[in-house]
Amino acid sequence: MKQSAALYEFIDGKRRVKAEVKLRVPREVWHNLSVTVADTDITCAVNETFVCSYAVDKPLHGHVGLWTRADAVTLFCNFSVGGAAQLLK
């Protein structure tokens, strides 16, 4: 199984890898995933440890999605999306 973390951008329905790193994620244990967007910078961390980042050339807007491989079993708990004002509360 491929063990990696990646940031993707979808344009016109096509997925493009913007950043990808090898990452071993132990099974059957909960992990904290965070993705932070600040202006044009995207940063990803797993269990509060930096994983990868990417800088886009224009401000971001759109949707947030989580994707796993078809042969994976993945559970998400307490998933939330919020703007900077919500995160500061």
N, C-alpha and C positions, 0 to 999 in steps of 0.2 A: 504494500500500500504506500502511496506517495504521502510523505509527511512534510507538509509545508504550510506556510501562511502567505496569503497573497492579497493585494489590493487590486481590484479590477475597476475598469470604467466601461460602461455600456454606452455605445453610440450607434444609433440606428439599428438597435437590436443585436449588435455584435459586441462580444466580450473581448476586452483588451487588457492584458496583464500590465500593470504599471509598476508594481514592486512585488517581489517574491523571495522568500528565504526558506531554507530548510529548517524545519522545526519539529522536534520530537515532542508529541503530546501524549503523555501517559493515558491509558484507557481506564475507564471505570472510576474516574476521579473528576470532581467538579473543577472547572477552571474559570477565571475571570478574563473576559475579552473586552477590551476597550478600544474604541476608535475615536480619535479626537480630530475635529476639523476646525481650524482657525485660519480664516481668510482663505489662502490658497494652499495651506499646508495640511496634510493628512498624516496622522501618526497612529500606529497600531501597537498595542501592548498586550501581552498575555501574562496574567498573574503579576501585574504591575511591573513587568520587565519589558523594556523596549524591544520591539520585533522588527519593524520596518517603517519607512516613511516615504512620502512622495509629495512633490510640489507641483500643482497644476498651473496652467498658464492663464486661467481666468477664474473668477469666483464660482464656487460650486452651488448647484441647486439640483433638485430632483428627488430621488427616492433612496431609501436605505434598504439593503437586502443582505441576507445571510445565505451562503451557499455551501453545501457539502457534497461530496461525491455520492453517486447513486448507491454505492455499496457500503455506505457509512450509516451508523446509527448515531444520531445526534439529538440531544435534548437541550432546550434553551429555557432558562428560568429567569424571571425578572428582567426581561428584555425591555428596554425603553430607549426612546429617541427624544432628545430635547435640545433646545437652543442654548446659547451661552448664558442667557438670563436664568433659565431653569437650572442649569448646572451650578450656578453660584448660590442658589437657595440652600 
